[in-house]
Each structure stands twice: as structure tokens, then as C-alpha cells.
Amino acid sequence: MENKNFFEKVYLVAAKIPYGRVTSYGAIAKYLGAARSARMVGWAMNGAGKKPEVPAHRVVNRVGLLSGKHHFEGTNLMQQLLENEGIEVEDLKIVNFQKHFWDPVKELEEDFL
């Protein structure tokens, strides 16, 4: 899969985030070997709305804040999707973030991509 561009790789990793779990832009960037590219992962997530297989609502910032919420339709769609998966959100932040955190560096094989 070496021919995949950065955004495609981000989508492949995000598609692996399990139901009821979340990860951060930075964790995905780190897994991809581009630890300083969290913002680029965010840009990739902006375009994920056209990809139903990518659960973009499960990608948040490094402290669990729903920083990408304005890219979802309606006022609270990102929060509603997370709450439907049993993740409590308060003041646009995931409650008990570490409990729900999924780290692709630990969870995925190095050669997944």
C-alpha cells in the first residue's frame, strides 16, 4: 500500500477505530510516522464526510475535545454519535478520555499500511 497518499492512510487508520473508542489527530499522525502532522490529520478528517467507512466522529484533539464538531451537520451531531456509542461528553469534551482512548501505535501492526 505504499502508493497511498497521506490522507488515504489517515482514513485507513481511522476506519480501524473500534466502536465506543476514540483517538486523537496526533496519535494517528504518530502511527503514520509523522508525529508533527496532527493538523494534517485534522485536514484529512475534514474530508472524511464523503467516506461513510471512516468514523471521523471518533477522532478528537489530544485532550478529548470535540474540536472537529463544526464539520458535522447540525449543532451536536459529533457529540450525539459519540454518546450513541456510550461515550459521555460534557462541555464538548470526552469524560474519562483515557478510558476510551484507542492508540493505533499500540493496537495496529506496524505494517498495517
C-alpha positions as CSV (number, residue, x, y, z in Angstrom):
1,M,0.0,0.0,0.0
2,E,3.0,2.3,-0.4
3,N,1.2,4.2,-3.2
4,K,-1.4,5.6,-0.8
5,N,-1.2,9.3,0.0
6,F,-1.2,10.7,3.5
7,F,-5.0,11.3,3.6
8,E,-5.8,7.8,2.4
9,K,-3.5,6.4,5.1
10,V,-5.3,8.5,7.7
11,Y,-8.6,7.1,6.5
12,L,-7.4,3.5,6.7
13,V,-6.2,4.0,10.3
14,A,-9.4,5.9,11.4
15,A,-11.6,3.2,9.9
16,K,-10.0,0.8,12.4
17,I,-11.1,2.8,15.5
18,P,-13.4,0.5,17.4
19,Y,-17.0,1.3,18.3
20,G,-17.1,3.1,21.6
21,R,-13.5,4.2,21.4
22,V,-11.7,7.4,20.3
23,T,-8.3,8.5,19.2
24,S,-6.5,11.8,18.6
25,Y,-5.2,13.5,15.5
26,G,-1.7,13.3,17.0
27,A,-2.0,9.6,17.7
28,I,-2.9,8.9,14.1
29,A,0.0,11.1,12.9
30,K,2.4,9.4,15.2
31,Y,1.3,6.0,13.9
32,L,2.0,7.2,10.4
33,G,5.5,8.2,11.3
34,A,4.6,11.9,11.1
35,A,4.3,12.9,14.7
36,R,4.2,16.6,14.0
37,S,1.4,16.3,11.4
38,A,-1.6,16.2,13.7
39,R,-3.0,19.3,11.9
40,M,-2.7,17.5,8.6
41,V,-4.7,14.5,10.1
42,G,-7.3,17.1,11.0
43,W,-7.5,18.3,7.4
44,A,-7.9,14.7,6.3
45,M,-10.8,14.3,8.8
46,N,-12.5,17.4,7.3
47,G,-12.8,15.5,4.1
48,A,-13.9,12.2,5.7
49,G,-17.6,13.2,5.5
50,K,-17.7,11.8,2.0
51,K,-16.4,8.5,3.3
52,P,-19.0,6.6,5.3
53,E,-16.5,3.9,6.2
54,V,-14.4,6.5,8.2
55,P,-15.8,7.2,11.7
56,A,-14.5,10.8,11.8
57,H,-16.5,11.5,15.0
58,R,-14.1,9.2,16.8
59,V,-11.1,11.4,16.2
60,V,-10.7,14.3,18.7
61,N,-7.9,16.5,19.9
62,R,-5.2,15.4,22.4
63,V,-7.2,16.2,25.5
64,G,-10.5,14.8,24.3
65,L,-12.1,18.0,23.0
66,L,-14.5,17.7,20.1
67,S,-12.5,20.2,18.1
68,G,-13.9,19.0,14.7
69,K,-17.5,19.3,15.7
70,H,-18.2,22.2,13.3
71,H,-17.5,19.9,10.4
72,F,-20.6,17.8,11.2
73,E,-24.1,18.6,10.1
74,G,-26.4,20.1,12.7
75,T,-25.3,21.5,16.0
76,N,-24.4,18.4,18.1
77,L,-24.1,15.6,15.6
78,M,-20.5,14.6,16.6
79,Q,-21.5,14.6,20.2
80,Q,-24.6,12.6,19.5
81,L,-22.7,10.0,17.5
82,L,-20.2,9.5,20.4
83,E,-23.0,9.4,23.0
84,N,-24.8,6.7,20.9
85,E,-21.6,4.6,21.3
86,G,-21.7,5.0,25.1
87,I,-19.1,7.8,25.3
88,E,-20.1,10.6,27.7
89,V,-19.4,14.1,26.5
90,E,-19.6,17.2,28.8
91,D,-18.9,20.7,27.7
92,L,-17.7,19.4,24.3
93,K,-15.1,17.2,26.0
94,I,-15.0,13.4,26.4
95,V,-15.5,12.4,30.0
96,N,-12.8,9.9,31.2
97,F,-10.9,10.4,27.9
98,Q,-8.1,7.9,28.7
99,K,-10.7,5.1,29.4
100,H,-12.0,5.5,25.8
101,F,-8.7,6.3,24.1
102,W,-7.5,3.9,21.4
103,D,-3.8,4.2,20.4
104,P,-3.1,3.0,16.9
105,V,0.6,2.7,17.8
106,K,-0.3,0.0,20.4
107,E,-3.3,-1.5,18.6
108,L,-2.3,-1.8,15.0
109,E,0.6,-3.8,13.5
110,E,3.5,-1.7,12.3
111,D,3.0,-2.9,8.8
112,F,-0.8,-2.4,8.7
113,L,-0.4,0.1,5.9
